[in-house]
Amino acid sequence: MKKLIYATVLSLWAFTFVNAQTVMDVISDSPDHNTLEQVLTLSGLDGVLETADSLTVFAPTDDAFNAVDSAALAEIVGNPALLDEVLLYHVLGFEALSTDLADGMEVTTLQGQDVTITINADGVFINDAQVTMADIPADNGVVHVIDAVLLPAEDETTTVFDIIDGSDDHLTLTAVLELTGLDEVLSNPDDTFTVFAPTDDAFDAVDSTALAEILGNPDLLEAVLLYHVLGFEALSTDLADGMEVTTLQGQDVTITINADGVFINDAQVTMADIPADNGVVHVIDAVLLP
């Protein structure tokens, strides 16, 4: 089964934090996270942790990595897709402080699968890993130190719709995809897609009259949604300034890359290259209108 897991290389994209302490900085500055820093750098995911807007990282210590079976660890490190999968199973696409967590809660990682929160007399656990230090703040999120490496379940297919459906910032997009039946299209593991996924804030910014017109016209709603979808996988490394790409709606969108960032038409990419088994998702901050 295809395992296309988070080859997220945002170094292409001109997002920067000036004099900021990012979640990656927290990890790099820690004497107990040398292995985590090395594998994040090896995978290119260090760029994600430096540039994404809001993240939670469950950060296994060097001792946690040393406790992993050596053959299993060698297999993970030697397989770039599997390494990305394991690392992004430790990352949430939003900030979750300890006060936001509750016993029995399940939260979706950037890898696409859930981790389970357990809080009992022995402490706080992410799956079977105990949190040994919580709520280490950063300008773009928070880090929780854990005493074991989290390993996702094998052989689970994650589609582009699963990525959207699992995001707390894409409730509106999930709802309208389900309303039109396009959720089933994007859940097809045999096809390949690129989805430019506007956030809930992006939908809220659309003029209410215009949005009501779109929602009230099934054909128009489907056209708008398909204008956010390409019928092939386009990673950040496949895009170039001035490029025009044809959407499933039939019209082109224009890629702009400049000092301010990366744009799809006038919508800025805020998180790139979130992979799925049937394509890739790029988060954008505005709704695209054909």
Summary of the structure (lengths in Angstrom):
residues: 290
radius of gyration: 19.1
end to end distance: 35.2
largest distance: 59.3
contacts: 924
relative contact order: 0.16
helix: 33%
strand: 26%
